[in-house]
Amino acid sequence: MASVLPASIARSRATPVAHPFLGGGDEQVALVGERGATSYGELRDRVVQRSALLGADRRLVMLAARRDEETIVSLLAALAGGHPVIMIDGESDAGAAETLRAGILAEYDPDTIVSSVDGEARLEHRRDASAHVLHPDLALLLSTSGSTGSPKLVRLSRGNLVSNARSIAEYLALTPADRGATTLPPHYCYGLSIITSHLAAGASVLLTDRSVVEPAFWSEVEAAGVTSIAGVPHSFDLIEASGARPLELPALRCLTQAGGKLGPERVRRWARASAAHGLDFVVMYGATEATARMAYLPPALAEERPEAIGIAIPGGALRIDAPDDEGCGELVYSGPNVMMGYASTAADLARGPELDELRTGDLARLAPDGLVEIVGRSSRFVKLFGLRVDLDRIESLLAEKGIPAYAVDADDAVLIGSPSFDELECVPGLLASATGLPTRSFRVAMVQELAVTSSGKPDRAALRAIAERAVESAVESALVTEPAPVGAVRTLERAATDGSAALAEAVRSLYAVVLDRPDAAVEDSFVALEGDSLAYVEAVVRLERLVGELPRDWPSLTAVELGAIASERRASASSGERRAAHREADRGGGPAAPARASRWSTATLEAPVALRALAIILIVGTHANLLGLQGGAHVLLAVLGYNLARFQLAGIDRAARVRSLLRATAMIAVPATLWIGAVGLTTGAYEPTTALLVNSWLGEPAGWASATWSEQWRFWFIEAAVAGALLLALLVAVPALDRLERRRPFALALGAVGLALAARVVATGGITSGAVERYAPPGVLWLLALGWLVARAGSRSQRVVSSVVAVVGTVGFFGDAQREAVVIAGLLALVWVRAVRLPRILMPMVTAVASASLFVYLVHWELYPLLEDDAPLAATAVSFAAGMLVWALWRRALRLPRWGRRLAVRARSTT
């Protein structure tokens, strides 16, 4: 851990005290992460050590929070030493997060900055003594659940934090046997409450920053024995879309939901499904101003009363202020977790508690059964993606840009109305950049004027009418052409040219072309469109031009989500370029010239694509006497298994998985059978069993052990690939095995590798294989299963296990140390290397080679023997050129039916 520690601070040492968030015994597990398990005793020791570094004199600390152990240690140490902590987002590089960080630094001037870099804490003490007057009760400062870039913070006391954590632990009945997971970031009050409530109860927390759409997340959760999972409405959208099945986790006992309204029907559906599995589904209501939580709906009532927010949390109280004739009024909360107040400047940090109760701004009523129901909003706030957005602040942001506008709630978005037609197109992108929300969160409408009431106040009734019609008709991109009330002319929902909606459309168009799916929609993902391992090379390369380095789970992300990622990165890059230009101007150098990528600048390429290209180069180059490095085909088989698991086993339902695997099998088998059959008929070189890809099974009646290499064995790789894909299809066709693969993907894949290795040993009669046994399906299918295992290895420990299996399975297999070294190197690269950087000038060639690898493999057998003795380089080059030509012709042939359909349509339209 690196730190900058002034001498005056080093001489003062914090005295360890009983900590309210260290509720477990010394031997009990507190945290589970990549480093393994950390006990409460170890955590206490680390907190004391970190407290000493922070010093005994109170300081204002800014903590860049991440979902890791260092963040938790730093937070607990600061609370133990009485140092008020400003929690900011330490994970995101988006422009909005960077703007907020810069605003807080400028406005509050923290004495110490703490961050986590590569798993180590970094402390930067900016001065020896605090520059601030800090109220004795002040413990924590959080952004107001929103992301409008304003440095307005919520002031929370130690009592606020402790009371809320204990209250949550009480109504969720948390015990030391429970284990939560960091599904939400800790700078967000809901994410923080997961940590504090579990640690206060002596329970434990799984530290993970994975998304709920990643299969590896669910592997981690199951392996760690997580008992509760928390989410905002968007989390449940992602869970449903990804096909994950959290309710089947063996240790899970409850799901919690907060951070915005989940529709009553969805609450009822989740509650019913949870109850069927013996689980609780707990809907909660709260705000940062209440340190997270104000009300919860008892799970026994969720199915019957899904529209209610429930009852006050233990220690709190809810009342309806000034109810009307129907009993509706503003919801007011009181309790020990009500904030001290807001802070807008550093001077506000000296102020004490200013509130006894919290006016929520929500209109509510108390139902006869004692449950509270929210019926509307009296304030100008909306919640999107779990974040509270100030509509007045949105209008102010636009006004600062010279765009007069009104903003209103449009259910799952904000509708912006403005008479400035020419400015409307840039509004979604501008607001997305300023708030960190996706561009699709902002819809635009042109109005004739910004109406005002007789008293001169803004009149947003016309805009609300448009919003209500859009919600009622459930039209995502409505063009309202009928006369609208009070001057509303029409709704024009557009994305900024560089906004995420435009980028999402670019991704959709890319999928339509690459996957030959003109029906592709922006809500579709590569997996949902049944993309396969043969198409993904081209998809990866094109996507990386749009998005940059792809996230690990990109195949499961929709075009909308990939567009949002690309938009955020472009906004961040633009911000960085502007700052660089300002710095250059400040130095007197004039504006900086825009960077231009040269041919020799580098670009990122996914490791499996690079391995695919390298493997086929090794295969052909070795056969043509150019290289002399055997083992490429065996590595390629593992890459195939990796891709089958990544794409074909990502289908949302069992039938889709089976269809996808059968389609992938056909994409390999059909061109191979046609080519081998055609060559066999022309030259007589191949038997029918070879053309039908069953030579390994039927071509050697005496068995593999006594077989000798012949031309009939040239296509062993194709036979093994087809057999492996069919076995996978058969496996997931069995409902019980399909469910097991979803619940315990790594464990099932590990079992499959074990069975395949056992079959290899039985077939070969030992560790080392014979001259032909190393090519027969029983001898090589373990490699395809190993690729599947690597794809399911989500944690470091699982990658270590995969590496051990790769090494143990390969050593001694060939009886050739060099060949085994090549295979082990390729397998370990598949396990540990996510991406490689190559000169841009090489990218088209490398990706074309990878894409055409199947056809190069098929064709090269007929060409390299003609030149291998006299011109091995020419033999290799000719093989690749011919294989890539056949690949191009095959792709064109696949498009002929589609062209035929288009011509038929045109012919019918002209008659």
Sequence and secondary structure as in RCSB ss.txt:
>XXXX:A:sequence
MASVLPASIARSRATPVAHPFLGGGDEQVALVGERGATSYGELRDRVVQRSALLGADRRLVMLAARRDEETIVSL
LAALAGGHPVIMIDGESDAGAAETLRAGILAEYDPDTIVSSVDGEARLEHRRDASAHVLHPDLALLLSTSGSTGS
PKLVRLSRGNLVSNARSIAEYLALTPADRGATTLPPHYCYGLSIITSHLAAGASVLLTDRSVVEPAFWSEVEAAG
VTSIAGVPHSFDLIEASGARPLELPALRCLTQAGGKLGPERVRRWARASAAHGLDFVVMYGATEATARMAYLPPA
LAEERPEAIGIAIPGGALRIDAPDDEGCGELVYSGPNVMMGYASTAADLARGPELDELRTGDLARLAPDGLVEIV
GRSSRFVKLFGLRVDLDRIESLLAEKGIPAYAVDADDAVLIGSPSFDELECVPGLLASATGLPTRSFRVAMVQEL
AVTSSGKPDRAALRAIAERAVESAVESALVTEPAPVGAVRTLERAATDGSAALAEAVRSLYAVVLDRPDAAVEDS
FVALEGDSLAYVEAVVRLERLVGELPRDWPSLTAVELGAIASERRASASSGERRAAHREADRGGGPAAPARASRW
STATLEAPVALRALAIILIVGTHANLLGLQGGAHVLLAVLGYNLARFQLAGIDRAARVRSLLRATAMIAVPATLW
IGAVGLTTGAYEPTTALLVNSWLGEPAGWASATWSEQWRFWFIEAAVAGALLLALLVAVPALDRLERRRPFALAL
GAVGLALAARVVATGGITSGAVERYAPPGVLWLLALGWLVARAGSRSQRVVSSVVAVVGTVGFFGDAQREAVVIA
GLLALVWVRAVRLPRILMPMVTAVASASLFVYLVHWELYPLLEDDAPLAATAVSFAAGMLVWALWRRALRLPRWG
RRLAVRARSTT
>XXXX:A:secstr
 EEE  HHHHT        TT  S TTSEEEEETTEEEEHHHHHHHHHHHHHHH SS   EEEEE SSHHHHHHH
HHHHHHT  EEEEESS  SHHHHHHHHHHHHHH  SEEEEEETTEEEEEE  SS SS   TTEEEEEE S  SS 
  EEEEEHHHHHHHHHHHHHHTT  TT EEE  S TTSHHHHHHHHHHHHTT EEE     TT HHHHHHHHHHT
  EEEE HHHHHHHHHHT  GGG TT  EEEE SS   HHHHHHHHHHHHHTT EEEEEE  GGGTT SEEE GG
GTTT TTEEEEE TT EEEEES  TTS EEEEEESTTS SEEESSGGGGG     SEEEEEEEEEE TTS EEEE
EESSSEEEETTEEEEHHHHHHHHHHTT   EEEE SSSEEEEES HHHHTTHHHHHHHHH S GGGEEEEEES  
 B TTS B  HHHHHHHHHHHHHT TT    S  GGGEEEE     TTSHHHHHHHHHHHHHHHTT TT  TT B
TTTTT  TTTHHHHHHHHHHHHSS  TTGGGSBHHHHHHHHHHHHHHHHHHHHHHHHHHHHTT  S       TT
SEEEEEHHHHHHHHHHHHHHHHHTTSS    HHHHHHHHHHHHHHHHGGG SSHHHHHHHHHHHHHHHHHHHHHH
HHHHHHHH  S HHHHTT HHHHS TT STT    GGGTTHHHHHHHHHHHHHHHHHHSHHHHHHHHHSHHHHHH
HHHHHHHHHHHHHHTSSS  TTTTTSHHHHHHHHHHHHHHHT  SHHHHHHHHHHHHHHHTTTSS HHHHHHHHH
HHHHHHH  EEEEEGGGHHHHHHHHHTHHHHHHHHHHHGGGTTTT HHHHHHHHHHHHHHHHHHHHHHHHHHHHH
HHHHHHHHHT 
